[in-house]
Amino acid sequence: MAESLSCPTCQIPLTTAGRTERCARCDGAWIHEDVLVGMMQETASAMVFLPWMPRDAAGAPGGEQVRACAVCARPMQPVSLGAVALDRCVAHGVWFDATELAAVLKHAKEFKANPSKQRDDHREGLLAVLARLFGG
């Protein structure tokens, strides 16, 4: 990535590690959502759909704070992907704490896109699909 990114947890510069940006202190990873989808599709050997679910960070154990995006520094959305709690900036990417990326990739096959569901989505229209994909 060309821009200088900072760890949403430690506020230190991130370094490029393969297709991710990593924090040397906390071992967290910053990943653009398109890259994440590609990694999951490789792992699942199939098309995947990421069902982002909003979560309440204030209700998290230890009074978790909303983290700032590594790119734009705006507050990220607390979300869950399956059983993994993450932080997401829709415009720039997803933050994974140290073990979270491995946990999500381990369960990539659970996020396989359902072909019959895709056909139903096509009948509903493009706007309905986009609204669901982008939380609208």
Stockholm file with secondary structure:
# STOCKHOLM 1.0

chainA/1-136         MAESLSCPTCQIPLTTAGRTERCARCDGAWIHEDVLVGMMQETASAMVFLPWMPRDAAGAPGGEQVRACAVCARPMQPVSLGAVALDRCVAHGVWFDATELAAVLKHAKEFKANPSKQRDDHREGLLAVLARLFGG
#=GR chainA/1-136 SS CCSCCBCTTTCSBCEEETTEEECTTTCCEEECHHHHHHHHHHHHTSCBCCCCEECCGGGSTTCCCCCBCTTTCCBCEEEEETTEEEEEETTTEEEECTTHHHHHHHTGGGGBCCHHHHHHHHHHCHHHHHHHHTTC
#=GC SS_cons         CCSCCBCTTTCSBCEEETTEEECTTTCCEEECHHHHHHHHHHHHTSCBCCCCEECCGGGSTTCCCCCBCTTTCCBCEEEEETTEEEEEETTTEEEECTTHHHHHHHTGGGGBCCHHHHHHHHHHCHHHHHHHHTTC
//
